[in-house]
């Protein structure tokens, strides 16, 4: 959703993100920047590192 929301102002992006997160099915969100507030919204997080090509799984 990061690219889809990048052109929106912060308030609009947050409102749209909240709407998407209320979707009752599975949501896959790819973020370039994931702050702690955003991190708490997810029950599972998979991090992929370009530098090490390692994957870590949280949740």
N, CA, C and O atoms as CSV, one atom per row, in Angstrom:
chain,resi,resn,atom,element,x,y,z
A,1,UNK,N,N,0.812,-1.185,0.000
A,1,UNK,CA,C,0.000,0.000,0.000
A,1,UNK,C,C,0.858,1.253,0.000
A,1,UNK,O,O,0.367,2.343,-0.292
A,2,UNK,N,N,2.116,1.108,0.320
A,2,UNK,CA,C,2.991,2.262,0.435
A,2,UNK,C,C,2.989,3.100,-0.842
A,2,UNK,O,O,2.820,4.318,-0.783
A,3,UNK,N,N,3.173,2.462,-1.982
A,3,UNK,CA,C,3.201,3.207,-3.243
A,3,UNK,C,C,1.833,3.827,-3.545
A,3,UNK,O,O,1.754,4.947,-4.049
A,4,UNK,N,N,0.777,3.108,-3.241
A,4,UNK,CA,C,-0.567,3.622,-3.511
A,4,UNK,C,C,-0.892,4.836,-2.651
A,4,UNK,O,O,-1.652,5.709,-3.071
A,5,UNK,N,N,-0.327,4.898,-1.456
A,5,UNK,CA,C,-0.620,5.988,-0.529
A,5,UNK,C,C,0.398,7.121,-0.600
A,5,UNK,O,O,0.189,8.173,0.005
A,6,UNK,N,N,1.487,6.927,-1.321
A,6,UNK,CA,C,2.592,7.890,-1.298
A,6,UNK,C,C,2.208,9.273,-1.830
A,6,UNK,O,O,2.804,10.269,-1.420
A,7,UNK,N,N,1.238,9.356,-2.722
A,7,UNK,CA,C,0.847,10.641,-3.283
A,7,UNK,C,C,-0.220,11.363,-2.476
A,7,UNK,O,O,-0.606,12.480,-2.824
A,8,UNK,N,N,-0.703,10.745,-1.405
A,8,UNK,CA,C,-1.763,11.343,-0.592
A,8,UNK,C,C,-1.179,12.137,0.560
A,8,UNK,O,O,-0.056,11.884,0.996
A,9,UNK,N,N,-1.949,13.101,1.050
A,9,UNK,CA,C,-1.524,13.789,2.263
A,9,UNK,C,C,-1.625,12.811,3.431
A,9,UNK,O,O,-2.317,11.798,3.329
A,10,UNK,N,N,-0.948,13.100,4.529
A,10,UNK,CA,C,-0.841,12.164,5.651
A,10,UNK,C,C,-2.204,11.758,6.219
A,10,UNK,O,O,-2.422,10.583,6.512
A,11,UNK,N,N,-3.125,12.719,6.377
A,11,UNK,CA,C,-4.446,12.420,6.937
A,11,UNK,C,C,-5.224,11.469,6.027
A,11,UNK,O,O,-5.807,10.497,6.507
A,12,UNK,N,N,-5.239,11.734,4.740
A,12,UNK,CA,C,-5.949,10.867,3.789
A,12,UNK,C,C,-5.326,9.484,3.745
A,12,UNK,O,O,-6.045,8.486,3.703
A,13,UNK,N,N,-4.000,9.407,3.755
A,13,UNK,CA,C,-3.315,8.111,3.740
A,13,UNK,C,C,-3.647,7.310,4.993
A,13,UNK,O,O,-3.885,6.106,4.907
A,14,UNK,N,N,-3.665,7.956,6.149
A,14,UNK,CA,C,-4.004,7.269,7.393
A,14,UNK,C,C,-5.436,6.760,7.382
A,14,UNK,O,O,-5.699,5.637,7.812
A,15,UNK,N,N,-6.362,7.572,6.895
A,15,UNK,CA,C,-7.769,7.143,6.845
A,15,UNK,C,C,-7.954,5.971,5.899
A,15,UNK,O,O,-8.676,5.026,6.220
A,16,UNK,N,N,-7.316,6.017,4.742
A,16,UNK,CA,C,-7.413,4.916,3.795
A,16,UNK,C,C,-6.765,3.650,4.356
A,16,UNK,O,O,-7.288,2.549,4.185
A,17,UNK,N,N,-5.630,3.813,5.023
A,17,UNK,CA,C,-4.954,2.678,5.633
A,17,UNK,C,C,-5.837,2.031,6.697
A,17,UNK,O,O,-5.915,0.804,6.764
A,18,UNK,N,N,-6.494,2.820,7.520
A,18,UNK,CA,C,-7.391,2.285,8.546
A,18,UNK,C,C,-8.552,1.519,7.921
A,18,UNK,O,O,-8.954,0.473,8.431
A,19,UNK,N,N,-9.084,2.029,6.832
A,19,UNK,CA,C,-10.165,1.345,6.124
A,19,UNK,C,C,-9.692,-0.014,5.608
A,19,UNK,O,O,-10.391,-1.017,5.757
A,20,UNK,N,N,-8.526,-0.042,5.013
A,20,UNK,CA,C,-7.974,-1.293,4.488
A,20,UNK,C,C,-7.708,-2.281,5.618
A,20,UNK,O,O,-7.964,-3.475,5.466
A,21,UNK,N,N,-7.200,-1.799,6.746
A,21,UNK,CA,C,-6.883,-2.688,7.866
A,21,UNK,C,C,-8.137,-3.270,8.516
A,21,UNK,O,O,-8.046,-4.281,9.213
A,22,UNK,N,N,-9.288,-2.670,8.310
A,22,UNK,CA,C,-10.543,-3.218,8.842
A,22,UNK,C,C,-11.124,-4.287,7.920
A,22,UNK,O,O,-12.107,-4.937,8.277
A,23,UNK,N,N,-10.542,-4.475,6.761
A,23,UNK,CA,C,-11.004,-5.508,5.832
A,23,UNK,C,C,-10.946,-6.854,6.553
A,23,UNK,O,O,-9.930,-7.166,7.173
A,24,UNK,N,N,-12.009,-7.659,6.488
A,24,UNK,CA,C,-12.062,-8.899,7.266
A,24,UNK,C,C,-11.162,-10.029,6.739
A,24,UNK,O,O,-10.954,-11.021,7.437
A,25,UNK,N,N,-10.641,-9.893,5.552
A,25,UNK,CA,C,-9.786,-10.945,4.996
A,25,UNK,C,C,-8.313,-10.672,5.256
A,25,UNK,O,O,-7.958,-9.809,6.058
A,26,UNK,N,N,-7.480,-11.410,4.576
A,26,UNK,CA,C,-6.037,-11.246,4.700
A,26,UNK,C,C,-5.583,-10.000,3.946
A,26,UNK,O,O,-6.000,-9.764,2.812
A,27,UNK,N,N,-4.733,-9.214,4.579
A,27,UNK,CA,C,-4.168,-8.025,3.957
A,27,UNK,C,C,-2.655,-8.201,3.892
A,27,UNK,O,O,-2.013,-8.458,4.910
A,28,UNK,N,N,-2.094,-8.065,2.715
A,28,UNK,CA,C,-0.647,-8.086,2.553
A,28,UNK,C,C,-0.229,-6.660,2.233
A,28,UNK,O,O,-0.646,-6.092,1.224
A,29,UNK,N,N,0.590,-6.093,3.092
A,29,UNK,CA,C,1.004,-4.701,2.970
A,29,UNK,C,C,2.522,-4.657,2.832
A,29,UNK,O,O,3.235,-5.204,3.674
A,30,UNK,N,N,3.013,-4.028,1.803
A,30,UNK,CA,C,4.452,-3.872,1.606
A,30,UNK,C,C,4.805,-2.426,1.912
A,30,UNK,O,O,4.294,-1.503,1.278
A,31,UNK,N,N,5.675,-2.240,2.880
A,31,UNK,CA,C,6.067,-0.902,3.330
A,31,UNK,C,C,7.567,-0.720,3.168
A,31,UNK,O,O,8.341,-1.653,3.380
A,32,UNK,N,N,7.969,0.475,2.793
A,32,UNK,CA,C,9.391,0.804,2.743
A,32,UNK,C,C,9.853,1.360,4.082
A,32,UNK,O,O,11.018,1.222,4.455
A,33,UNK,N,N,8.937,1.982,4.793
A,33,UNK,CA,C,9.229,2.539,6.113
A,33,UNK,C,C,8.109,2.101,7.045
A,33,UNK,O,O,6.940,2.397,6.798
A,34,UNK,N,N,8.463,1.398,8.112
A,34,UNK,CA,C,7.465,0.883,9.044
A,34,UNK,C,C,7.803,1.378,10.443
A,34,UNK,O,O,8.671,0.821,11.116
A,35,UNK,N,N,7.104,2.437,10.878
A,35,UNK,CA,C,7.377,2.953,12.211
A,35,UNK,C,C,6.656,2.101,13.256
A,35,UNK,O,O,5.853,1.234,12.910
A,36,UNK,N,N,6.944,2.348,14.527
A,36,UNK,CA,C,6.401,1.519,15.610
A,36,UNK,C,C,4.880,1.584,15.672
A,36,UNK,O,O,4.237,0.570,15.942
A,37,UNK,N,N,4.295,2.741,15.430
A,37,UNK,CA,C,2.831,2.874,15.443
A,37,UNK,C,C,2.205,1.975,14.379
A,37,UNK,O,O,1.220,1.285,14.642
A,38,UNK,N,N,2.781,1.987,13.180
A,38,UNK,CA,C,2.273,1.159,12.098
A,38,UNK,C,C,2.525,-0.321,12.392
A,38,UNK,O,O,1.671,-1.162,12.111
A,39,UNK,N,N,3.673,-0.637,12.947
A,39,UNK,CA,C,4.042,-2.025,13.255
A,39,UNK,C,C,3.014,-2.673,14.187
A,39,UNK,O,O,2.706,-3.856,14.043
A,40,UNK,N,N,2.487,-1.907,15.134
A,40,UNK,CA,C,1.516,-2.442,16.104
A,40,UNK,C,C,0.182,-2.817,15.455
A,40,UNK,O,O,-0.602,-3.553,16.053
A,41,UNK,N,N,-0.086,-2.331,14.259
A,41,UNK,CA,C,-1.346,-2.641,13.585
A,41,UNK,C,C,-1.393,-4.071,13.040
A,41,UNK,O,O,-2.471,-4.605,12.780
A,42,UNK,N,N,-0.236,-4.677,12.871
A,42,UNK,CA,C,-0.158,-5.985,12.229
A,42,UNK,C,C,0.024,-7.101,13.245
A,42,UNK,O,O,0.678,-6.914,14.270
A,43,UNK,N,N,-0.562,-8.271,12.958
A,43,UNK,CA,C,-0.366,-9.415,13.839
A,43,UNK,C,C,0.791,-10.298,13.381
A,43,UNK,O,O,1.271,-11.127,14.153
A,44,UNK,N,N,1.246,-10.136,12.145
A,44,UNK,CA,C,2.403,-10.860,11.632
A,44,UNK,C,C,3.208,-9.918,10.733
A,44,UNK,O,O,2.644,-9.148,9.955
A,45,UNK,N,N,4.538,-9.995,10.855
A,45,UNK,CA,C,5.416,-9.150,10.046
A,45,UNK,C,C,6.528,-10.014,9.473
A,45,UNK,O,O,7.178,-10.768,10.197
A,46,UNK,N,N,6.739,-9.899,8.184
A,46,UNK,CA,C,7.846,-10.575,7.514
A,46,UNK,C,C,8.757,-9.485,6.972
A,46,UNK,O,O,8.325,-8.638,6.191
A,47,UNK,N,N,10.023,-9.507,7.391
A,47,UNK,CA,C,10.978,-8.509,6.934
A,47,UNK,C,C,11.953,-9.153,5.957
A,47,UNK,O,O,12.502,-10.222,6.225
A,48,UNK,N,N,12.160,-8.502,4.840
A,48,UNK,CA,C,13.108,-8.969,3.836
A,48,UNK,C,C,14.189,-7.901,3.710
A,48,UNK,O,O,13.889,-6.729,3.479
A,49,UNK,N,N,15.438,-8.306,3.860
A,49,UNK,CA,C,16.551,-7.377,3.785
A,49,UNK,C,C,17.273,-7.532,2.457
A,49,UNK,O,O,17.695,-8.632,2.101
A,50,UNK,N,N,17.417,-6.433,1.724
A,50,UNK,CA,C,18.147,-6.461,0.453
A,50,UNK,C,C,19.621,-6.745,0.680
A,50,UNK,O,O,20.253,-7.437,-0.117
A,51,UNK,N,N,20.163,-6.221,1.747
A,51,UNK,CA,C,21.594,-6.325,1.995
A,51,UNK,C,C,22.014,-7.762,2.275
A,51,UNK,O,O,22.997,-8.245,1.714
A,52,UNK,N,N,21.271,-8.444,3.140
A,52,UNK,CA,C,21.664,-9.794,3.547
A,52,UNK,C,C,20.876,-10.885,2.847
A,52,UNK,O,O,21.240,-12.058,2.919
A,53,UNK,N,N,19.800,-10.510,2.171
A,53,UNK,CA,C,18.911,-11.471,1.522
A,53,UNK,C,C,18.373,-12.489,2.514
A,53,UNK,O,O,18.097,-13.633,2.152
A,54,UNK,N,N,18.224,-12.068,3.776
A,54,UNK,CA,C,17.656,-12.926,4.799
A,54,UNK,C,C,16.232,-12.474,5.095
A,54,UNK,O,O,15.880,-11.307,4.923
A,55,UNK,N,N,15.437,-13.415,5.537
A,55,UNK,CA,C,14.053,-13.116,5.888
A,55,UNK,C,C,13.864,-13.416,7.364
A,55,UNK,O,O,14.273,-14.475,7.839
A,56,UNK,N,N,13.246,-12.488,8.098
A,56,UNK,CA,C,12.889,-12.748,9.484
A,56,UNK,C,C,11.374,-12.684,9.609
A,56,UNK,O,O,10.712,-11.934,8.891
A,57,UNK,N,N,10.842,-13.462,10.510
A,57,UNK,CA,C,9.398,-13.579,10.663
A,57,UNK,C,C,9.027,-13.288,12.093
A,57,UNK,O,O,9.610,-13.855,13.017
A,58,UNK,N,N,8.067,-12.411,12.288
A,58,UNK,CA,C,7.590,-12.010,13.600
A,58,UNK,C,C,6.122,-12.358,13.702
A,58,UNK,O,O,5.338,-11.946,12.846
A,59,UNK,N,N,5.719,-13.109,14.725
A,59,UNK,CA,C,4.294,-13.374,14.894
A,59,UNK,C,C,3.918,-14.742,14.861
A,59,UNK,O,O,2.736,-15.061,14.995
